Amino acid sequence: MKLLFFDLETTGTNPGRNGIHQISGSIVIDGKHIQDFDFHVQPNPKAVIEDAALQVAGVTREQSTASSSPAQQAADPAQPNDDLPF
């Protein structure tokens, strides 16, 4: 059985206004821990970034917008997702 545990850090609590700035988690296959991952991603440019949400995550506004977009990370062969087992 393949299991994916994940956590999202967002720029606020409203999914219609706020965006995702971090995606992390673990992959477990047949009861064996395979890999952890942690991607810092740029929120949607239209997302509202709330300072209180960034404080909870321990990141600055500049850090939250400095990462590449999720699409860029998925397309970039140098990103650490190359060795995911799926």
VEXZA-932521 format. One record per atom (N, C-alpha, C, O, CB): residue number from 0; x, y, z. Coordinates in pm, 1 decimal, padded with zeros to 6 digits. Glycine has a CB too. Example, Ala and Ser with C-alpha at 12.3 -4.5 7.8 and 13.67 -1.06 7.14 Angstrom:
REM VEXZA-932521
(0, (01319.0, -00569.0, 00780.0)),
(0, (01230.0, -00450.0, 00780.0)),
(0, (01320.0, -00330.0, 00780.0)),
(0, (01423.6, -00331.9, 00846.5)),
(0, (01130.8, -00447.3, 00904.6)),
(1, (01285.0, -00225.0, 00708.0)),
(1, (01367.0, -00106.0, 00714.0)),
(1, (01290.0, 00003.0, 00787.0)),
(1, (01340.9, 00113.8, 00803.9)),
(1, (01408.4, -00059.8, 00572.5)),
***
This chain:
REM VEXZA-932521
(0, (00083.2, -00116.7, 00000.0)),
(0, (00000.0, 00000.0, 00000.0)),
(0, (00088.6, 00124.2, 00000.0)),
(0, (00187.1, 00132.0, 00073.3)),
(0, (-00095.1, -00000.9, 00120.5)),
(1, (00052.0, 00220.2, -00082.7)),
(1, (00125.1, 00346.4, -00090.0)),
(1, (00049.5, 00451.6, -00009.7)),
(1, (-00070.7, 00470.9, -00027.8)),
(1, (00144.1, 00392.1, -00237.9)),
(2, (00121.8, 00519.3, 00079.4)),
(2, (00062.7, 00624.6, 00160.9)),
(2, (00141.8, 00753.2, 00144.0)),
(2, (00264.8, 00752.5, 00138.9)),
(2, (00057.7, 00583.1, 00309.2)),
(3, (00069.5, 00862.1, 00135.6)),
(3, (00130.2, 00994.2, 00126.7)),
(3, (00074.5, 01078.1, 00240.1)),
(3, (-00046.2, 01101.3, 00247.5)),
(3, (00103.1, 01061.1, -00012.2)),
(4, (00161.2, 01123.1, 00327.6)),
(4, (00124.7, 01213.7, 00435.0)),
(4, (00177.7, 01351.0, 00395.2)),
(4, (00294.6, 01364.9, 00359.2)),
(4, (00182.2, 01166.2, 00574.7)),
(5, (00091.7, 01452.3, 00401.9)),
(5, (00139.1, 01583.7, 00360.1)),
(5, (00084.8, 01693.2, 00450.3)),
(5, (-00015.3, 01676.3, 00519.8)),
(5, (00099.6, 01610.8, 00215.8)),
(6, (00154.5, 01805.9, 00446.7)),
(6, (00116.0, 01923.5, 00522.9)),
(6, (00138.5, 02044.5, 00433.4)),
(6, (00238.0, 02052.6, 00361.4)),
(6, (00197.0, 01934.8, 00657.1)),
(7, (00045.9, 02137.1, 00439.0)),
(7, (00057.2, 02261.1, 00362.5)),
(7, (00070.3, 02378.0, 00457.7)),
(7, (00001.3, 02384.3, 00559.4)),
(7, (-00064.4, 02280.5, 00269.5)),
(8, (00158.0, 02469.8, 00425.2)),
(8, (00164.7, 02597.7, 00495.9)),
(8, (00108.6, 02700.8, 00399.4)),
(8, (00146.2, 02704.2, 00282.3)),
(8, (00313.2, 02634.1, 00542.3)),
(9, (00019.1, 02784.2, 00448.5)),
(9, (-00050.1, 02879.0, 00362.3)),
(9, (-00027.1, 03022.8, 00408.0)),
(9, (00027.3, 03048.2, 00515.5)),
(9, (-00199.3, 02848.2, 00359.2)),
(10, (-00069.5, 03114.2, 00324.4)),
(10, (-00054.4, 03256.8, 00354.1)),
(10, (-00175.0, 03311.6, 00429.7)),
(10, (-00189.6, 03433.1, 00443.0)),
(10, (-00033.8, 03335.7, 00225.0)),
(11, (-00260.1, 03224.7, 00478.3)),
(11, (-00379.0, 03262.7, 00554.4)),
(11, (-00473.9, 03144.9, 00563.4)),
(11, (-00441.6, 03034.9, 00518.8)),
(11, (-00449.4, 03383.7, 00490.1)),
(12, (-00591.0, 03167.7, 00621.0)),
(12, (-00685.1, 03058.1, 00644.3)),
(12, (-00801.4, 03052.9, 00546.3)),
(12, (-00886.6, 02964.8, 00557.6)),
(12, (-00739.0, 03068.1, 00782.1)),
(13, (-00807.2, 03143.9, 00451.6)),
(13, (-00917.2, 03147.5, 00356.1)),
(13, (-00870.2, 03090.4, 00222.2)),
(13, (-00790.5, 03154.6, 00153.8)),
(13, (-00970.4, 03292.4, 00338.6)),
(14, (-00917.3, 02971.7, 00182.9)),
(14, (-00868.7, 02911.0, 00058.1)),
(14, (-00904.7, 02990.4, -00067.3)),
(14, (-00842.4, 02972.6, -00171.9)),
(14, (-00923.6, 02771.8, 00045.3)),
(15, (-01004.1, 03077.0, -00057.5)),
(15, (-01040.4, 03159.6, -00172.4)),
(15, (-00953.6, 03283.0, -00189.9)),
(15, (-00951.2, 03343.6, -00297.1)),
(15, (-01182.1, 03201.6, -00160.3)),
(16, (-00881.8, 03320.2, -00083.1)),
(16, (-00798.0, 03441.3, -00086.7)),
(16, (-00649.2, 03412.3, -00072.0)),
(16, (-00566.0, 03481.8, -00130.3)),
(16, (-00840.6, 03536.0, 00022.5)),
(17, (-00615.9, 03310.3, 00005.4)),
(17, (-00477.1, 03284.3, 00042.6)),
(17, (-00418.0, 03170.8, -00039.6)),
(17, (-00490.9, 03092.2, -00100.1)),
(17, (-00467.3, 03251.5, 00191.0)),
(18, (-00285.4, 03162.8, -00041.3)),
(18, (-00217.8, 03061.8, -00121.3)),
(18, (-00126.2, 02972.8, -00039.4)),
(18, (-00109.4, 02992.4, 00081.0)),
(18, (-00139.1, 03127.6, -00229.8)),
(19, (-00068.3, 02876.4, -00105.3)),
(19, (00023.6, 02780.0, -00044.5)),
(19, (00166.0, 02830.9, -00063.4)),
(19, (00201.8, 02875.5, -00172.4)),
(19, (00006.3, 02636.9, -00107.0)),
(20, (00248.8, 02824.7, 00043.5)),
(20, (00389.4, 02862.7, 00028.0)),
(20, (00484.7, 02750.3, 00067.1)),
(20, (00605.6, 02763.2, 00047.8)),
(20, (00419.3, 02985.8, 00111.1)),
(21, (00432.0, 02638.5, 00122.6)),
(21, (00518.1, 02524.7, 00155.1)),
(21, (00436.3, 02396.0, 00148.9)),
(21, (00323.7, 02389.5, 00198.3)),
(21, (00582.7, 02541.9, 00295.6)),
(22, (00495.8, 02293.3, 00086.8)),
(22, (00434.6, 02160.7, 00076.6)),
(22, (00538.0, 02061.8, 00128.8)),
(22, (00648.5, 02053.3, 00075.2)),
(22, (00390.2, 02126.4, -00072.6)),
(23, (00503.1, 01987.6, 00232.3)),
(23, (00598.2, 01890.3, 00287.2)),
(23, (00525.0, 01764.0, 00326.9)),
(23, (00402.9, 01763.3, 00342.2)),
(23, (00673.8, 01948.9, 00408.4)),
(24, (00600.9, 01657.2, 00343.5)),
(24, (00537.6, 01532.2, 00383.0)),
(24, (00631.2, 01413.5, 00378.1)),
(24, (00753.2, 01426.6, 00369.1)),
(24, (00420.2, 01505.7, 00296.1)),
(25, (00568.2, 01295.7, 00384.5)),
(25, (00640.8, 01168.9, 00384.7)),
(25, (00571.2, 01069.3, 00294.0)),
(25, (00449.4, 01072.9, 00276.6)),
(25, (00652.6, 01112.4, 00527.4)),
(26, (00651.1, 00979.8, 00236.2)),
(26, (00600.1, 00872.8, 00152.6)),
(26, (00629.8, 00740.5, 00221.9)),
(26, (00742.6, 00715.0, 00263.9)),
(26, (00662.9, 00877.3, 00009.8)),
(27, (00526.7, 00656.3, 00233.3)),
(27, (00539.3, 00524.2, 00295.1)),
(27, (00483.8, 00422.3, 00195.9)),
(27, (00372.0, 00437.5, 00146.6)),
(27, (00463.5, 00516.8, 00434.0)),
(28, (00561.8, 00319.0, 00167.1)),
(28, (00517.4, 00213.3, 00076.6)),
(28, (00532.2, 00079.9, 00147.6)),
(28, (00640.3, 00044.1, 00194.4)),
(28, (00598.2, 00214.9, -00056.8)),
(29, (00421.1, 00006.8, 00154.8)),
(29, (00417.5, -00123.6, 00222.0)),
(29, (00475.7, -00117.1, 00362.2)),
(29, (00551.4, -00205.1, 00403.3)),
(29, (00493.1, -00227.0, 00140.1)),
(30, (00440.1, -00012.8, 00434.7)),
(30, (00482.8, 00003.1, 00573.3)),
(30, (00624.6, 00053.5, 00591.8)),
(30, (00669.6, 00069.5, 00705.3)),
(30, (00469.3, -00125.2, 00642.7)),
(31, (00696.3, 00079.0, 00483.1)),
(31, (00834.3, 00125.2, 00492.7)),
(31, (00842.1, 00273.3, 00455.7)),
(31, (00795.1, 00314.6, 00349.6)),
(31, (00926.7, 00041.0, 00401.2)),
(32, (00901.9, 00352.1, 00544.3)),
(32, (00922.1, 00494.2, 00515.8)),
(32, (01021.8, 00506.1, 00401.7)),
(32, (01134.5, 00457.5, 00411.2)),
(32, (00972.1, 00571.6, 00642.5)),
(33, (00980.0, 00570.6, 00294.4)),
(33, (01063.5, 00582.0, 00175.3)),
(33, (01135.7, 00715.5, 00169.1)),
(33, (01256.6, 00721.2, 00146.4)),
(33, (00979.5, 00563.4, 00050.9)),
(34, (01059.9, 00823.5, 00189.7)),
(34, (01121.6, 00953.6, 00169.3)),
(34, (01037.2, 01063.9, 00231.6)),
(34, (00914.5, 01055.1, 00237.4)),
(34, (01141.9, 00980.2, 00020.3)),
(35, (01106.0, 01168.1, 00278.1)),
(35, (01041.4, 01292.2, 00319.4)),
(35, (01064.3, 01395.1, 00209.9)),
(35, (01161.0, 01385.5, 00134.4)),
(35, (01096.3, 01342.7, 00457.3)),
(36, (00976.3, 01492.5, 00201.1)),
(36, (00996.0, 01601.0, 00106.0)),
(36, (00952.1, 01731.6, 00168.6)),
(36, (00868.1, 01734.4, 00258.6)),
(36, (00918.9, 01574.9, -00024.6)),
(37, (01010.2, 01839.5, 00119.5)),
(37, (00981.1, 01972.8, 00171.1)),
(37, (01006.7, 02073.2, 00059.0)),
(37, (01121.7, 02103.7, 00027.6)),
(37, (01067.9, 02005.5, 00297.8)),
(38, (00900.3, 02124.3, -00000.7)),
(38, (00912.0, 02219.7, -00110.2)),
(38, (00860.0, 02355.4, -00065.2)),
(38, (00747.5, 02366.5, -00016.4)),
(38, (00835.2, 02170.3, -00234.9)),
(39, (00941.2, 02457.2, -00081.6)),
(39, (00897.4, 02594.6, -00060.5)),
(39, (00858.1, 02646.0, -00198.4)),
(39, (00939.0, 02646.8, -00291.2)),
(39, (01010.5, 02684.9, 00007.8)),
(40, (00733.1, 02688.6, -00210.2)),
(40, (00681.5, 02731.3, -00340.4)),
(40, (00626.0, 02872.4, -00331.9)),
(40, (00582.7, 02918.3, -00226.2)),
(40, (00573.1, 02634.6, -00390.3)),
(41, (00628.6, 02938.6, -00444.1)),
(41, (00576.0, 03074.5, -00451.6)),
(41, (00423.5, 03069.1, -00455.1)),
(41, (00366.6, 02996.9, -00537.0)),
(41, (00631.6, 03149.1, -00576.6)),
(42, (00356.2, 03144.3, -00367.3)),
(42, (00209.5, 03144.9, -00371.8)),
(42, (00158.8, 03203.0, -00503.9)),
(42, (00231.0, 03274.1, -00573.8)),
(42, (00152.4, 03225.5, -00253.3)),
(43, (00036.1, 03171.9, -00535.9)),
(43, (-00028.5, 03231.5, -00652.2)),
(43, (-00012.2, 03383.1, -00643.0)),
(43, (-00033.0, 03440.0, -00535.8)),
(43, (-00180.0, 03191.0, -00660.4)),
(44, (00024.1, 03449.3, -00751.5)),
(44, (00043.9, 03595.2, -00747.3)),
(44, (-00079.9, 03672.2, -00701.2)),
(44, (-00067.2, 03784.3, -00651.9)),
(44, (00084.8, 03644.9, -00884.0)),
(45, (-00198.3, 03614.9, -00716.0)),
(45, (-00321.7, 03680.8, -00673.4)),
(45, (-00353.9, 03655.2, -00526.1)),
(45, (-00448.5, 03713.1, -00472.8)),
(45, (-00437.3, 03634.1, -00759.6)),
(46, (-00276.3, 03569.3, -00459.9)),
(46, (-00304.0, 03533.1, -00320.4)),
(46, (-00272.2, 03649.3, -00226.8)),
(46, (-00174.7, 03722.0, -00245.7)),
(46, (-00222.7, 03408.6, -00279.6)),
(47, (-00355.2, 03664.4, -00127.6)),
(47, (-00330.4, 03761.6, -00021.1)),
(47, (-00235.2, 03695.5, 00078.0)),
(47, (-00258.3, 03582.8, 00121.7)),
(47, (-00464.9, 03807.7, 00049.3)),
(48, (-00129.2, 03765.5, 00112.8)),
(48, (-00030.9, 03712.9, 00207.9)),
(48, (-00049.9, 03786.1, 00340.0)),
(48, (-00025.3, 03906.3, 00349.7)),
(48, (00116.3, 03729.8, 00154.4)),
(49, (-00093.8, 03713.0, 00441.0)),
(49, (-00120.3, 03771.3, 00572.3)),
(49, (00001.2, 03752.7, 00663.1)),
(49, (00052.4, 03641.8, 00678.3)),
(49, (-00246.0, 03707.5, 00636.2)),
(50, (00046.1, 03862.6, 00723.1)),
(50, (00164.8, 03858.1, 00808.0)),
(50, (00149.0, 03760.2, 00924.4)),
(50, (00245.5, 03693.5, 00961.7)),
(50, (00195.4, 03996.7, 00861.4)),
(51, (00029.6, 03750.6, 00982.1)),
(51, (00007.3, 03659.2, 01095.0)),
(51, (00031.3, 03514.0, 01053.7)),
(51, (00086.6, 03436.3, 01131.6)),
(51, (-00136.0, 03675.3, 01149.7)),
(52, (-00009.3, 03476.6, 00932.9)),
(52, (00011.6, 03339.9, 00885.1)),
(52, (00160.2, 03311.8, 00863.9)),
(52, (00208.0, 03202.4, 00893.6)),
(52, (-00065.8, 03316.2, 00754.4)),
(53, (00232.3, 03410.5, 00812.7)),
(53, (00376.2, 03392.0, 00792.5)),
(53, (00449.1, 03380.4, 00925.3)),
(53, (00546.1, 03305.5, 00936.5)),
(53, (00434.1, 03507.7, 00711.0)),
(54, (00403.1, 03454.1, 01026.2)),
(54, (00463.2, 03443.7, 01159.5)),
(54, (00449.8, 03302.6, 01213.6)),
(54, (00544.6, 03248.4, 01270.4)),
(54, (00398.2, 03543.6, 01256.3)),
(55, (00332.0, 03242.3, 01196.3)),
(55, (00309.8, 03105.1, 01243.4)),
(55, (00408.6, 03009.2, 01176.3)),
(55, (00461.8, 02918.8, 01240.6)),
(55, (00163.7, 03060.6, 01215.1)),
(56, (00432.3, 03029.8, 01047.4)),
(56, (00522.4, 02942.2, 00971.5)),
(56, (00669.4, 02976.9, 00991.4)),
(56, (00757.0, 02898.5, 00954.8)),
(56, (00489.0, 02949.1, 00824.4)),
(57, (00697.2, 03093.8, 01049.2)),
(57, (00836.3, 03133.6, 01072.1)),
(57, (00908.6, 03178.2, 00947.0)),
(57, (01030.0, 03160.9, 00935.7)),
(57, (00911.1, 03020.9, 01133.3)),
(58, (00834.9, 03235.8, 00852.2)),
(58, (00898.0, 03286.2, 00730.1)),
(58, (00861.1, 03433.0, 00710.2)),
(58, (00760.7, 03481.4, 00762.5)),
(58, (00855.0, 03201.9, 00606.7)),
(59, (00943.7, 03501.4, 00634.6)),
(59, (00916.6, 03641.2, 00603.0)),
(59, (00838.9, 03649.2, 00471.7)),
(59, (00830.5, 03551.5, 00397.3)),
(59, (01048.8, 03722.7, 00594.2)),
(60, (00783.9, 03763.5, 00444.9)),
(60, (00713.4, 03787.4, 00317.8)),
(60, (00810.1, 03765.6, 00200.9)),
(60, (00773.1, 03707.2, 00099.1)),
(60, (00653.5, 03932.4, 00313.3)),
(61, (00932.0, 03812.2, 00216.4)),
(61, (01031.7, 03797.1, 00109.9)),
(61, (01064.1, 03649.4, 00085.3)),
(61, (01076.4, 03606.7, -00029.6)),
(61, (01160.3, 03874.1, 00145.7)),
(62, (01077.7, 03571.7, 00192.7)),
(62, (01105.0, 03428.8, 00176.6)),
(62, (00988.6, 03357.6, 00108.5)),
(62, (01009.4, 03268.9, 00025.7)),
(62, (01133.4, 03364.4, 00312.6)),
(63, (00866.7, 03396.2, 00143.2)),
(63, (00750.3, 03327.8, 00087.3)),
(63, (00734.0, 03353.2, -00062.4)),
(63, (00675.2, 03270.9, -00132.5)),
(63, (00625.0, 03371.5, 00160.1)),
(64, (00784.3, 03463.9, -00111.6)),
(64, (00769.1, 03494.6, -00254.5)),
(64, (00897.2, 03470.2, -00334.6)),
(64, (00896.9, 03486.1, -00456.7)),
(64, (00725.8, 03639.1, -00271.5)),
(65, (01006.0, 03432.2, -00268.5)),
(65, (01133.3, 03412.1, -00337.7)),
(65, (01144.4, 03276.0, -00405.4)),
(65, (01227.1, 03258.4, -00494.8)),
(65, (01246.6, 03428.6, -00240.7)),
(66, (01063.4, 03180.7, -00364.7)),
(66, (01071.4, 03045.6, -00421.7)),
(66, (01014.0, 03044.1, -00562.3)),
(66, (00943.7, 03136.3, -00603.8)),
(66, (00996.7, 02944.2, -00332.8)),
(67, (01045.5, 02937.5, -00634.7)),
(67, (00986.5, 02921.0, -00766.9)),
(67, (00842.8, 02870.9, -00752.4)),
(67, (00802.3, 02825.4, -00645.4)),
(67, (01070.7, 02823.0, -00853.2)),
(68, (00767.5, 02879.8, -00860.1)),
(68, (00628.9, 02834.3, -00856.8)),
(68, (00625.3, 02682.1, -00852.8)),
(68, (00724.0, 02618.0, -00888.9)),
(68, (00550.3, 02887.6, -00978.9)),
(69, (00512.8, 02621.7, -00809.5)),
(69, (00503.2, 02474.7, -00811.3)),
(69, (00525.1, 02417.8, -00951.2)),
(69, (00588.7, 02313.4, -00965.7)),
(69, (00366.6, 02430.1, -00758.7)),
(70, (00473.8, 02484.2, -01053.7)),
(70, (00492.8, 02435.3, -01191.0)),
(70, (00639.9, 02438.7, -01230.9)),
(70, (00688.1, 02346.3, -01296.5)),
(70, (00410.0, 02519.0, -01289.7)),
(71, (00712.1, 02544.1, -01192.0)),
(71, (00854.8, 02553.1, -01222.6)),
(71, (00932.0, 02443.2, -01150.6)),
(71, (01022.1, 02382.6, -01208.5)),
(71, (00909.9, 02691.3, -01183.5)),
(72, (00897.4, 02416.9, -01024.5)),
(72, (00967.7, 02312.6, -00950.5)),
(72, (00943.0, 02175.7, -01011.4)),
(72, (01035.0, 02094.3, -01019.2)),
(72, (00924.8, 02313.0, -00804.5)),
(73, (00821.4, 02149.3, -01054.5)),
(73, (00790.7, 02019.3, -01114.8)),
(73, (00863.3, 02000.5, -01247.5)),
(73, (00901.0, 01888.7, -01282.9)),
(73, (00640.2, 02004.9, -01135.7)),
(74, (00882.8, 02109.3, -01320.4)),
(74, (00946.6, 02101.1, -01452.1)),
(74, (01098.5, 02106.1, -01446.3)),
(74, (01164.6, 02071.5, -01544.2)),
(74, (00897.2, 02212.4, -01539.2)),
(75, (01154.9, 02148.1, -01334.6)),
(75, (01299.3, 02166.1, -01323.2)),
(75, (01366.8, 02034.9, -01284.2)),
(75, (01345.3, 01985.3, -01173.6)),
(75, (01332.0, 02275.6, -01220.2)),
(76, (01447.8, 01978.2, -01372.9)),
(76, (01512.6, 01850.1, -01342.1)),
(76, (01611.4, 01858.4, -01227.0)),
(76, (01651.0, 01754.6, -01173.9)),
(76, (01583.4, 01798.6, -01463.7)),
(77, (01652.1, 01976.5, -01186.8)),
(77, (01746.6, 01989.5, -01075.9)),
(77, (01676.7, 01988.0, -00940.4)),
(77, (01743.5, 01985.8, -00837.0)),
(77, (01826.8, 02117.5, -01090.6)),
(78, (01545.4, 01989.3, -00938.9)),
(78, (01470.6, 01990.1, -00812.9)),
(78, (01477.0, 01853.1, -00747.4)),
(78, (01496.2, 01752.8, -00816.2)),
(78, (01323.8, 02031.4, -00836.2)),
(79, (01461.4, 01847.0, -00616.2)),
(79, (01476.3, 01720.9, -00544.2)),
(79, (01364.5, 01621.1, -00564.3)),
(79, (01368.4, 01514.6, -00502.7)),
(79, (01488.7, 01748.4, -00401.6)),
(80, (01264.2, 01649.2, -00647.4)),
(80, (01156.9, 01553.9, -00667.9)),
(80, (01190.7, 01447.1, -00771.4)),
(80, (01107.2, 01361.4, -00800.2)),
(80, (01033.1, 01626.3, -00709.0)),
(81, (01311.9, 01450.7, -00828.0)),
(81, (01352.1, 01354.0, -00929.0)),
(81, (01350.9, 01210.7, -00878.8)),
(81, (01322.2, 01118.7, -00955.4)),
(81, (01488.2, 01387.5, -00979.4)),
(82, (01381.7, 01190.4, -00751.7)),
(82, (01395.3, 01052.9, -00705.1)),
(82, (01272.9, 01004.5, -00626.6)),
(82, (01282.0, 00907.3, -00551.7)),
(82, (01519.0, 01040.5, -00619.2)),
(83, (01159.3, 01071.5, -00643.5)),
(83, (01038.2, 01021.8, -00579.0)),
(83, (01000.4, 00887.9, -00641.6)),
(83, (01015.8, 00869.8, -00762.4)),
(83, (00921.3, 01124.4, -00592.1)),
(84, (00951.6, 00794.5, -00561.6)),
(84, (00928.1, 00657.9, -00612.5)),
(84, (00797.0, 00638.6, -00686.5)),
(84, (00737.1, 00531.4, -00677.2)),
(84, (00932.3, 00562.0, -00499.6)),
(85, (00751.0, 00737.9, -00759.1)),
(85, (00628.7, 00721.5, -00838.6)),
(85, (00633.6, 00809.3, -00960.5)),
(85, (00539.7, 00809.7, -01040.1)),
(85, (00504.2, 00754.0, -00755.7)),
***
